[in-house]
């Protein structure tokens, strides 16, 4: 089996908060970058993010924007103000140095979380309204397309609209990603950009790694975008985010 381009997914609680990006970059293919957590709600925006955001670009060297890409996501508090959360996310990114041509689209993470998470109490309409407001505000600030990270929340609340998003990043820790998983929420394979197939070493497809050699056990995603890295590169360069 041919291994797809892979991306590590890291937040402040992983790897003791000190990911070795240089080690990841030195691995080369199939490792083509990383996605990190930037913000949550309207309060969480650690200095950790700004440090890692800059480091992810610096370690790439000439690979940045060619075959190395970085991304960052906002964990959406679904009962809050989506537009204000988008502004908080944007502020954190600008503080960290802003966007570059090797950066994935802005990402909104839509999850219900556990029973103690306020997201668990969000209604279908609250999720739709909050996410849509977030996406609209991000698009008004940057003029960029937006990627949605979601699966369980869409399933559990029977959400079948895209809420303004352009691309889907689907988490599912099983050997395959059946089409019905994303089609039931109104997406097609043409808009499926990424599949998070592994979480901290749990769940993986035969032939795909469950940990990053010399880096550690983190969430791992495969690029599923039709056209692969070449198309990803062309789409991002066409936006020329600044």
SEBADO-311638 format. One record per residue (C-alpha): residue number from 0; x, y, z. Coordinates in pm, 1 decimal, padded with zeros to 6 digits, m for minus. Each point is the difference from the previous one (the first is absolute). Layout:
    nr          u          v          w
   NUM          X          Y          Z
...
REM end
This chain:
    nr          u          v          w
     0    00000.0    00000.0    00000.0
     1    00127.2    00344.7   m00090.8
     2    00009.9    00230.5    00300.3
     3   m00171.5    00331.9   m00061.4
     4    00154.0    00333.8    00098.7
     5   m00029.4    00008.2    00379.4
     6   m00032.1    00280.2    00254.8
     7    00059.3   m00002.8    00375.2
     8   m00268.4    00164.0    00214.8
     9    00131.3    00148.7    00324.1
    10   m00135.2    00209.7    00285.0
    11    00163.4    00140.0    00313.1
    12   m00065.5   m00314.4    00203.0
    13    00183.9   m00229.9   m00241.8
    14    00367.0   m00095.2    00021.5
    15    00044.7    00190.7    00327.6
    16   m00072.0    00316.6   m00192.7
    17    00335.6   m00017.8   m00178.1
    18   m00041.6   m00153.0   m00346.7
    19    00324.8   m00051.4   m00189.5
    20   m00100.6    00152.1   m00333.2
    21    00349.6   m00031.9   m00139.4
    22   m00016.6   m00377.0    00049.4
    23   m00334.5   m00010.9   m00178.9
    24    00122.1    00209.5   m00291.5
    25    00313.2   m00211.6   m00042.2
    26   m00210.1   m00312.5   m00053.4
    27   m00106.3    00120.0   m00343.2
    28   m00277.2   m00180.2   m00187.4
    29   m00261.9   m00111.2    00089.0
    30    00010.7    00263.5    00277.0
    31   m00097.7    00334.0   m00148.6
    32   m00076.3    00228.1    00293.4
    33   m00209.9    00045.6    00309.5
    34   m00320.5    00149.0    00131.8
    35   m00011.1    00152.8    00347.7
    36   m00263.7    00137.7    00234.3
    37   m00007.8    00378.6    00004.2
    38   m00300.8    00110.6    00202.3
    39   m00318.5   m00102.2    00179.2
    40   m00300.8    00213.7    00083.5
    41    00104.1    00361.1    00061.7
    42    00259.0   m00056.4    00272.0
    43    00237.8   m00281.3   m00095.9
    44    00292.2    00123.5   m00212.8
    45    00324.2   m00116.8    00159.9
    46    00345.0    00135.0   m00076.6
    47    00074.0   m00362.8   m00085.5
    48   m00191.0    00042.8   m00325.5
    49    00193.7    00305.0   m00115.8
    50    00331.0   m00172.8    00071.0
    51   m00096.8   m00319.1   m00183.5
    52   m00157.9    00186.5   m00292.0
    53    00325.7    00181.2   m00072.6
    54    00207.6   m00313.3    00054.8
    55   m00207.6   m00200.8   m00247.3
    56    00091.1    00245.2   m00271.6
    57    00364.5    00038.3    00096.0
    58    00082.7   m00373.5    00004.8
    59   m00146.7   m00050.8   m00347.3
    60    00252.4    00216.3   m00181.5
    61   m00045.1   m00029.2   m00375.7
    62   m00267.6   m00268.6    00050.1
    63   m00247.8    00256.3    00138.2
    64   m00286.7    00042.8   m00243.7
    65    00144.8   m00265.4   m00230.4
    66   m00034.7   m00330.2    00183.5
    67   m00026.9    00121.5    00360.4
    68   m00312.3    00168.8    00132.0
    69   m00116.8    00120.7    00337.5
    70   m00352.3    00052.4    00128.8
    71   m00175.9    00111.4    00317.5
    72   m00349.9   m00045.8    00135.0
    73   m00247.5    00163.8    00233.2
    74   m00196.4   m00221.1    00240.4
    75   m00346.4    00151.3   m00024.9
    76   m00211.1    00047.7    00313.3
    77   m00333.2   m00076.7   m00154.6
    78   m00223.2    00197.2    00236.6
    79    00212.6    00314.4   m00035.9
    80    00027.1    00281.8   m00251.4
    81    00150.0   m00141.1   m00317.6
    82    00104.0    00334.2   m00146.2
    83    00183.4    00106.7    00316.3
    84    00178.6   m00333.4    00010.3
    85    00110.4    00051.6   m00359.7
    86    00146.6    00337.5    00094.8
    87    00183.2   m00160.1    00293.7
    88    00145.3   m00263.1   m00233.2
    89    00103.4    00263.7   m00252.1
    90    00163.7    00211.4    00271.6
    91    00205.6   m00298.0    00118.2
    92    00116.7   m00076.0   m00352.8
    93    00101.5    00358.8   m00067.5
    94    00185.5    00010.4    00332.1
    95    00187.7   m00312.9   m00108.1
    96    00104.3    00150.7   m00332.5
    97   m00302.4   m00045.1   m00223.1
    98   m00060.5   m00226.9   m00295.8
    99    00238.3   m00101.4   m00275.1
   100   m00036.4   m00181.5   m00331.3
   101    00092.5   m00331.7    00159.7
   102   m00288.2    00009.5    00245.2
   103   m00311.6   m00213.0   m00012.3
   104   m00339.6    00164.6    00003.3
   105   m00137.2    00134.3    00329.6
   106   m00146.0   m00294.7    00192.1
   107   m00302.5   m00008.6    00229.5
   108   m00019.5   m00299.6    00233.7
   109   m00360.8   m00099.0    00074.8
   110   m00029.5   m00264.3    00272.4
   111   m00252.0   m00069.8    00273.9
   112    00262.9   m00108.9    00250.6
   113   m00072.8   m00183.9    00323.1
   114   m00293.4    00047.1    00232.8
   115    00182.0    00272.3    00194.8
   116    00070.2    00197.6   m00315.7
   117   m00257.6    00270.6   m00070.9
   118    00002.7   m00111.8   m00363.0
   119   m00173.6   m00318.0    00104.6
   120   m00313.0    00206.1    00074.3
   121   m00005.9    00183.5   m00333.1
   122   m00307.3   m00046.1   m00217.0
   123    00007.0   m00063.9   m00372.0
   124   m00095.5    00359.4   m00075.7
   125    00258.2    00140.9    00240.0
   126    00271.7   m00200.2   m00172.4
   127   m00111.7    00115.2   m00343.5
   128   m00031.7    00365.1    00102.4
   129    00327.9    00014.8    00192.7
   130    00203.3   m00174.6   m00267.7
   131   m00152.7    00202.6   m00281.3
   132    00071.3    00325.6    00183.4
   133    00360.5   m00106.4    00059.8
   134    00053.6   m00089.6   m00365.1
   135   m00161.9    00316.5   m00132.1
   136    00214.9    00217.2    00224.0
   137    00321.3   m00180.0   m00094.8
   138   m00083.6    00036.2   m00367.0
   139   m00070.0    00370.9    00045.1
   140    00336.1    00049.0    00173.7
   141    00221.0   m00208.6   m00228.6
   142   m00197.0   m00077.5   m00314.2
   143    00116.4   m00359.7    00036.9
   144   m00183.7   m00328.5   m00025.5
   145   m00063.4   m00186.3    00327.7
   146    00042.9   m00363.8    00098.3
   147   m00235.8   m00174.5    00242.3
   148    00131.2   m00266.0    00238.8
   149   m00302.2   m00204.6    00101.3
   150   m00172.7   m00335.3   m00001.6
   151   m00174.1   m00106.5    00321.4
   152   m00171.9    00333.4    00063.1
   153   m00145.7   m00003.5   m00350.8
   154   m00119.9   m00356.4    00044.6
   155   m00142.9    00043.0    00350.0
   156   m00185.3    00321.0   m00083.6
   157   m00101.0   m00111.1   m00350.0
   158    00167.2    00298.9   m00164.7
   159   m00002.9   m00021.7   m00379.4
   160    00110.0    00351.3   m00096.1
   161    00357.8    00120.4   m00046.2
   162   m00047.3    00313.9    00209.4
   163    00196.3    00204.2   m00251.6
   164    00307.7   m00224.8    00002.7
   165    00181.9   m00098.5   m00317.5
   166    00199.6   m00306.6    00105.2
   167   m00044.9   m00286.6    00243.9
   168    00258.7   m00152.8    00232.1
   169   m00161.6   m00317.1    00132.7
   170    00115.3   m00185.9    00314.0
   171   m00072.6   m00373.8    00010.8
   172    00235.8   m00251.1    00161.0
   173   m00087.7   m00305.5   m00205.5
   174    00181.0   m00200.3   m00271.5
   175   m00191.3    00178.5   m00276.9
   176   m00208.1    00313.1   m00047.6
   177   m00326.9   m00111.9   m00162.3
   178   m00162.4    00256.5   m00226.0
   179   m00322.9    00002.6    00202.4
   180    00185.8    00155.3    00296.2
   181    00039.1    00333.2   m00178.1
   182   m00282.1   m00032.4   m00251.3
   183   m00260.5   m00020.6    00279.7
   184    00099.4    00356.6    00094.0
   185   m00026.0    00132.7   m00353.2
   186    00364.1   m00028.0   m00110.2
   187    00148.9   m00174.0   m00302.5
   188    00339.8   m00154.6   m00054.1
   189    00097.0    00305.3   m00206.4
   190   m00022.1    00219.6    00313.3
   191    00163.0   m00251.2    00234.7
   192    00340.5    00157.7    00059.3
   193    00133.9   m00204.8    00291.4
   194   m00071.6   m00311.3    00203.9
   195    00122.9   m00021.1    00359.2
   196    00042.8   m00375.2    00021.8
   197    00203.8   m00024.5    00319.8
   198   m00018.1    00159.4    00343.6
   199    00306.6   m00025.8    00224.4
   200    00081.5   m00340.5   m00139.7
   201   m00357.7   m00128.7    00008.2
   202   m00171.0   m00106.1   m00320.2
   203    00193.1   m00032.4   m00323.1
   204   m00027.8   m00131.5   m00352.2
   205    00210.7   m00300.8   m00088.2
   206    00312.5    00135.4   m00165.7
   207   m00025.4    00339.3    00165.9
   208    00207.5    00092.0    00306.7
   209   m00162.1    00038.9    00341.8
   210    00280.7    00219.6    00131.2
   211    00255.9    00237.2   m00147.4
   212    00351.1   m00149.6    00005.5
   213    00227.3    00196.5    00230.4
   214   m00280.7    00245.7    00077.2
   215   m00263.8   m00180.5    00201.6
   216   m00359.2   m00116.2    00020.1
   217   m00233.4    00275.2   m00113.7
   218   m00311.2    00027.2   m00213.3
   219    00083.4   m00069.4   m00364.5
   220   m00190.7    00096.3   m00311.5
   221    00030.2   m00105.2   m00362.6
   222   m00052.9    00244.5   m00284.1
   223   m00297.9   m00122.7   m00200.6
   224   m00039.6    00307.1   m00220.4
   225   m00046.7   m00108.4   m00361.2
   226    00319.3    00094.5   m00179.0
   227    00214.5   m00042.3    00310.2
   228    00284.2    00232.1    00090.5
   229    00017.8    00156.2   m00344.9
   230   m00360.3    00116.0    00018.4
   231    00032.6    00107.0    00362.4
   232    00299.1    00213.1   m00089.6
   233   m00175.8    00159.6   m00296.3
   234   m00314.4    00080.3    00203.9
   235    00192.9    00159.6    00283.4
   236    00231.1    00197.7   m00225.9
   237   m00301.4    00127.7   m00194.1
   238   m00136.0    00150.1    00323.9
   239    00337.5    00154.7    00086.9
   240   m00104.3    00066.4    00361.2
   241    00172.9    00288.8    00174.4
REM end
